[in-house]
Amino acid sequence: MAVLDILTYPDSRLKQISRPIKVIDEALQQFISDLEETMLAGPTSAGIAAPQVGRFERLVIIDVSFKPNIPNHGRLVLINPEIISHEGSVVGREGCLSVPDFTGNVSRFERIHLKASDRAGKTQDYDMLGYEARAVQHELDHLDGLLFLDRLVSRRNSLFRRKVHNQVDLPKQ
């Protein structure tokens, strides 16, 4: 396994839209292992998406089980994930491995119904809520070339330096 380099803002490749995965083969399995290793090697993270390491395929890994007392499905490998339905809306603070110096307030669906293939290629359905639903939506945005910076509640009042949470202006692209 290998720890892969994370693309960071303002790298223009982060704006690229990812293509669906058509074949689940040994090469993809190796990449999934490398992506998991990369996620575990960095700062604590709820997920990682293939585009964050420069591979533009519709693949994310989610694991919010490190948060106590929240409903979750454990570590999930989601291939070609798609939100089928959603409800509610809630604002919450988000950070990102690809935007290491900032966090921001983003509005997300409170509940989602998700369909995706698992690592073995079997189609699965998931009902997710709260933090897990937020994490999935965040990672799915990467597949569509979006960062949480693109979804800030307010470009003026919703971006903060990581850790100290000082309000800052959004960097110009």
N, C-alpha and C positions, 0 to 999 in steps of 0.2 A: 504494500500500500504506500501511497505517497501523499504528502501534504501539498496541496496545490496553491498557487498564488491567487489572492483575492484581488479582483479589479476594484479600484476605488474611484469615487467621484472626483473629478469630472470626466473620467475616461468615457469617451463617446460610444464605446462598445456596449456600455450598460443601457443604451437606448435601443439596442437591436431587439427585434421581435424573434422569439424562438420558434423553431419548427417542431411539429409533432414527431414523436419517436415511433418508428414503424417496426423495428425489429429489436427484440430483447435477446441479446446474445451475450457471449462471454466477455466481449469487449465492453459492453454496457455494464455488465455486472462488476467488472474491474473498476470502471469509472465511478459507479455508485459507492464502492468501497473506498475509493480515494476521496470522494466528496464527503462521505461520513467522517473519514479521518481528518479532513480539513476542518470540518465543523467542530469536531472534538478538540482539535489542537489550538483553536483560537479562544478568544474570550467567550464566556457563556453566551450561547445563542439559541434561540427558539427554532431556527431553521436556516437553511441555505438552499440556494437555487443554482442550477447548472450555469446560467449566464454569469453568475458572480465569479466564476473561474474561467470564463471565456469559452464555454461550450454552450452553444445556442440551441438547446433542445429542451423540450417541455418536461422537466424533471426537477422535483424539489424534495428535500428531506425536512420533516417537521418533528420536533420533539420538545414538548413543553412540560414533560414530566418532572423537571427539576423544580418547578413551581409547586409548593405544597398546597393541598386542598383545592385543586381546580380540576374539573372534569377534563379528561384527555384520553387519547387512544394510544399513548406511548409513542415510540419512535415509528414514524411512517415514511416509507419511500413512496412518493406519488408520481406516477408516470402519466403524462397527458391529463393532468387534473382539470376539472371543469366544475364551476359552481352552477348547480342546477336550479337552486332556489335560495332565497335569502329573506330575512326579516329584521326589523329593528335597525337602529343606528346608535352608535356610541362613540364618543371621542376618547382617545387614549394616547399615551406617550409611546413613541416607537423609536428604536434605534436600528442600526444596520451595519453589518460587517463592511459593506461597501461605502458607508458614510461614517467612518470611525469617530469623528470629532464632534458629531452633533446628534441630538435627538429632536423630535418634534411631535406636536399634537396633530393627530390624523383621525378623521371620522371613518369608521368601518361598520359593516353590517354586524349586528349582534349575534345572529344565528345564520348558519349556512348549511345547505345540503350539498355535499361534494361527491362527485363521481371521479374515480381515477383507477388506473391499473396499479397493482402492487408490484413488488420486485420480481415476482414469478410470472407477471403478465395477466393475472386474474383481475377482472373488473370488480371493484369494491365500491360500496356506498357508505358515506359517513355523515352523521349529523353532528355538527360541531357548534359550540357556543363560547362566548366570552373570549378569553385569552387565546385559546387554541384556534378559534375562528379568525381572530385578528392575525395571528401568526401565518395562517394559511393564506389569507388575502394578501398579506405583505409579500410573501414569497411568490405567489401567483403574479403579482404586479411585475416582478423581475422578468417573468416569461414574456411579458408584453412591453418590455423596455421602459418600465416606470420605476421610480424610486419613491420612497415616502416623501421626499422633497417635492414631488409633483402633486402630492395630495394634502399638503399642509392646510389646516383649517384657516390659518391666516399667515400670509407670507411675512407680515410685519410682527405678529405677536406669538407665533407658534414654533419658532426654531430656537433651540437652546444648545449652548456648548455642553458637551457630555461631561458628566460628573458634577461640575459646578452649576450647571443649569442657568448660566447667564443668558439673557435674551440677546440674540444677535440678528443682524440682517442676513438674508439668504445670499450666498456668494453668486456673483454674476457668472453666467455660462459663456 
